[in-house]
Amino acid sequence: MNVKEIGVVIPAYCAGKTVGGVIGDLLNRGFRKENTIVINDGSMDDTEQVVKSKGVSFISHKKNMGKGAALKSGFSLARERNIKKVLTIDADAQHQVSEVDAFLELNGQYDILIGERTGIMSSMPLRRRLTNHAVNLVVSILSGLRTTDVQCGFRLIDLRIFDKVGLKTNNYQTESEMVIKAAMCGYKVGFVPVSTIYRNEKSHINPLIDTLRFINMAVRFLWR
């Protein structure tokens, strides 16, 4: 599948320093401007100005609504434009656009392909490492899949999954919700090894609040 046929959805929050480079790498790789959708999720820096200067499709949330809400806005616009598949990638430049080839090699074999970041656990603070292990364990149990990095934002998604999958959450647990519901609906979920570039950017994940949100989502699945 040619990348010109694939859309891109980029949730961005206070990513003015990095999002321009991500967009540039995508366009250089052959992705079309009109199919590259960036969602400015209430940023307080120059994210909006940087994105607009690139001439790509743009959605603006007036206030910060969460990564999940940004993804849902992007998916909705992509479906309105009859885009069949989208690549999702974070705006902080931790992923290498060149590694999209690994996703394309498996295109058609899975409905969702998720990047599996190599060496991620060893570079994480202990508290976040434990949280990540717990999240992957719970998602594995609920979905019936073996997941080791279910929260990676680097994904190739067939948008037809949303004919059956309805996303209810709005924050970082949305990526886990997507995997669990897709698996429950019989869609195929696969994983692709990818590298990760860590810089000094501050994580927007709140360990306590986002863990509680995830627990609340998981409990709802258990009591369905």
C-alpha positions in Angstrom: 0.0 0.0 0.0 1.4 3.4 -1.0 1.8 5.9 1.8 -0.2 8.4 -0.3 -3.2 6.3 0.4 -2.7 6.3 4.2 -3.7 9.1 6.4 -1.8 10.3 9.5 -3.3 11.4 12.9 -1.0 13.3 15.2 -2.3 14.3 18.7 -0.2 17.3 19.8 -0.1 19.1 23.2 2.6 21.7 23.8 4.8 20.2 21.1 5.9 23.3 19.3 9.6 22.3 19.5 9.2 18.9 17.9 5.9 18.6 15.9 7.3 20.5 12.9 10.1 18.0 12.4 7.7 15.1 12.7 5.4 16.6 10.0 8.4 17.3 7.8 9.7 13.7 8.0 6.2 12.4 7.1 5.9 14.7 4.1 9.4 13.8 3.0 8.4 10.1 3.2 5.5 10.7 0.8 2.5 11.2 3.0 0.1 13.7 1.6 -0.5 17.1 3.3 -4.2 16.9 3.1 -4.3 13.5 4.7 -2.0 14.4 7.5 -4.2 15.5 10.4 -2.7 17.3 13.4 -4.9 17.9 16.5 -3.8 20.8 18.7 -5.2 19.7 22.0 -5.3 23.1 23.8 -1.6 23.7 23.7 -0.2 26.8 25.5 2.9 27.2 23.2 3.3 27.8 19.5 2.1 24.3 18.4 -0.7 25.8 16.4 1.5 28.2 14.5 4.1 25.6 13.7 1.5 23.1 12.4 -0.3 25.7 10.3 3.0 26.7 8.7 3.3 23.2 7.3 0.0 23.4 5.4 -1.4 20.1 6.7 -4.9 19.4 7.9 -5.5 20.9 11.4 -8.0 20.5 14.2 -8.0 22.8 17.2 -9.3 21.9 20.7 -9.9 25.2 22.6 -8.9 23.5 25.8 -6.8 20.4 26.7 -9.3 17.4 26.3 -6.8 14.5 26.5 -4.9 12.4 24.1 -7.8 10.0 23.5 -10.1 12.9 22.6 -7.5 14.2 20.2 -7.2 10.8 18.5 -11.0 10.5 18.2 -11.2 13.9 16.5 -8.5 12.8 14.1 -10.2 9.5 13.3 -13.5 11.2 12.8 -12.1 13.6 10.2 -10.2 10.8 8.5 -13.4 8.8 8.1 -15.3 11.8 6.8 -12.6 12.1 4.1 -13.0 8.4 3.3 -9.5 7.6 4.3 -9.2 3.8 4.9 -6.1 3.5 7.1 -4.2 5.9 9.3 -0.8 6.0 10.9 -0.8 7.5 14.4 2.4 9.0 15.7 3.2 11.1 18.7 4.2 14.7 18.2 7.3 14.6 20.5 9.5 13.0 17.9 10.3 9.8 19.9 9.4 7.7 16.9 11.3 7.5 13.6 9.1 8.0 10.6 11.5 5.8 8.5 10.3 2.8 10.5 6.9 3.0 8.9 8.3 0.5 6.4 8.0 -2.2 9.1 4.3 -1.5 9.4 3.8 -1.5 5.6 5.5 -4.9 5.3 2.7 -6.4 7.4 -0.1 -4.3 5.9 -3.2 -6.3 5.3 -2.3 -9.0 7.9 -3.6 -7.0 10.9 -6.4 -4.5 11.6 -4.2 -2.7 14.2 -0.4 -2.8 14.2 1.3 -1.3 17.3 4.9 -0.3 17.6 6.7 -2.3 20.3 9.4 0.0 21.7 12.7 -1.8 22.2 14.5 -1.2 25.5 11.7 1.0 26.8 11.4 -0.7 30.3 15.1 -0.3 31.2 15.0 3.5 30.5 11.8 4.1 32.6 11.7 5.3 36.2 10.8 2.4 38.5 7.3 3.7 39.3 6.4 4.2 35.7 7.9 0.8 34.8 5.6 -0.9 37.3 2.6 1.0 36.1 3.4 0.0 32.5 3.8 -3.7 33.5 0.4 -3.6 35.3 -1.3 -1.9 32.3 0.0 -4.5 29.9 -1.0 -7.4 32.1 -4.5 -6.1 32.5 -4.9 -5.5 28.8 -3.5 -8.9 28.0 -6.1 -10.5 30.3 -9.0 -8.5 29.0 -8.1 -8.8 25.3 -6.6 -12.3 25.2 -3.5 -10.9 23.5 0.1 -10.9 24.7 0.8 -7.2 25.0 4.1 -5.7 26.2 3.8 -2.1 25.1 0.1 -1.4 24.6 0.4 2.3 25.1 2.8 3.0 22.2 1.3 5.8 20.1 3.0 4.6 16.9 0.3 2.5 15.1 -1.2 1.6 11.8 -5.0 1.4 12.1 -7.7 0.2 9.6 -10.5 2.6 10.3 -13.1 0.0 9.6 -12.6 -1.2 13.2 -14.7 1.8 14.2 -17.7 0.3 12.5 -17.9 -1.8 15.6 -15.5 -0.2 18.1 -16.8 2.8 20.0 -14.2 4.7 22.1 -15.6 6.1 25.3 -12.5 7.4 27.1 -10.6 10.6 26.4 -7.2 10.3 27.9 -4.1 8.0 27.8 -6.3 4.9 28.5 -8.0 5.3 25.1 -5.1 3.4 23.4 -5.7 0.5 25.7 -9.5 0.7 25.3 -9.0 0.5 21.5 -6.9 -2.7 21.7 -9.3 -4.4 24.1 -12.4 -3.6 22.2 -10.9 -4.4 18.8 -9.8 -7.8 20.1 -13.2 -8.5 21.6 -14.8 -7.7 18.2 -12.5 -10.2 16.5 -10.1 -7.8 14.8 -6.5 -8.8 14.4 -3.9 -6.9 16.5 -0.2 -7.3 15.8 3.0 -5.7 17.0 6.1 -4.3 15.2 9.5 -3.7 16.9 10.4 0.0 16.8 13.1 2.0 18.3 12.5 5.0 20.5 14.4 8.3 20.8 14.2 9.8 24.3 14.9 13.5 24.8 14.4 15.7 27.8 10.7 16.5 27.1 8.4 16.4 30.1 5.9 13.6 30.0 2.2 14.7 30.1 1.2 11.5 31.8 0.0 11.9 35.4 1.0 8.6 37.1 -1.7 8.8 39.7 -4.7 10.3 37.8 -4.0 8.3 34.6 -3.6 5.1 36.5 -6.9 5.6 38.3 -8.6 6.3 34.9 -7.2 3.1 33.6 -8.4 1.1 36.6 -11.9 2.6 36.2 -11.9 1.6 32.5 -10.7 -1.9 33.3 -13.3 -2.4 36.0 -16.1 -1.4 33.6 -14.9 -4.2 31.2 -14.8 -6.7 34.0 -18.4 -5.9 35.1 -19.9 -5.9 31.6 
